[in-house]
Amino acid sequence: MTIVRKMIRKTHCVCQADIDACYDAGWDGEAINRTVMLTGFFSTMVRWNSGVGMKYTAEEIAAASDGLTQYGYNGERPGTQ
């Protein structure tokens, strides 16, 4: 997960060697792309929440994450129709 750490801490330091390491670890282009997009999105959301003064405890974040994992956004398990 070096690529994620670099994107969070040093936003302009991801290099070809980092991408190559992902491929060497067995990732495909889609997995790398999704990782980069999600990391960028969540980093933006963290900055936005902070900028407007939203504050959450670690327990609140964990509970929300668990709820989404178990029930999805609409109260149904993720992936169900």
N, C-alpha and C positions, 0 to 999 in steps of 0.2 A: 504493500500500500504506500510505497514511497511517493507515487504520483499524487495521491490524495494529500499526504502531509505537505508536499511541496506546494500544492495549489492553495492550501489553507494558510500556510506560514510565509511562503515566498512566491507570490502569485506569478511571477514572470520567470521562474527558474526551471520549469519543466523542459526537458530537452529530449532529443531523439533517443538517447541512452535509456531514459526512463520508459519511453514507449516500447523500446526493444525489450526491456526487462519484463514488461507485461506480456508481450508475445512469447518470450522465453518461458514464462510461468504457465503458458497454456491458454492465455486469454485470446479471444479473437477481436477483430476491429470493433464489432458491435459492443462487446463488453467494455472495451476501453472507452469508446465514445459515450456510452451510458454513464460510466463512472465519472468521466470529466464533466458531462452535463449536470448530473445530480450533485456533484461536489460544488460546482459553480452556483447552481440554484440555491442549495442550502446555505452556502456561504453568504449569498446575497440576502437571503431571508434573515439570517442571524444579524447581519448589519442593519437591515431595515427595522427589525424588532428593537434592536438596541437604539437606533436613531429616533424612534418614536416613543421610547421609554418603556417598552414592554419588558417585564421581568418575570421569569419563571424559575421555580426551584427545580433541582435535579429530579425530585420525586414527581413533580407535575409533568415534566417532560417524559419521564419513564412511563408514567401511567398513560399518557396520551399515546405514546409509541406502542405500548402493549395493546391498548384498545384498537388502534388502527390495524395492528398485525392480526389480532384475533377476529375483528368484526368488519374491517374495511371502513370506508367513508359513509356508507349508507346503512350500516347496521347489519350487513350481510358479510359473510366470510369473503375475503378477497378472491376474485376469480370465479365467483358463482354468478349465475345469471338469474 
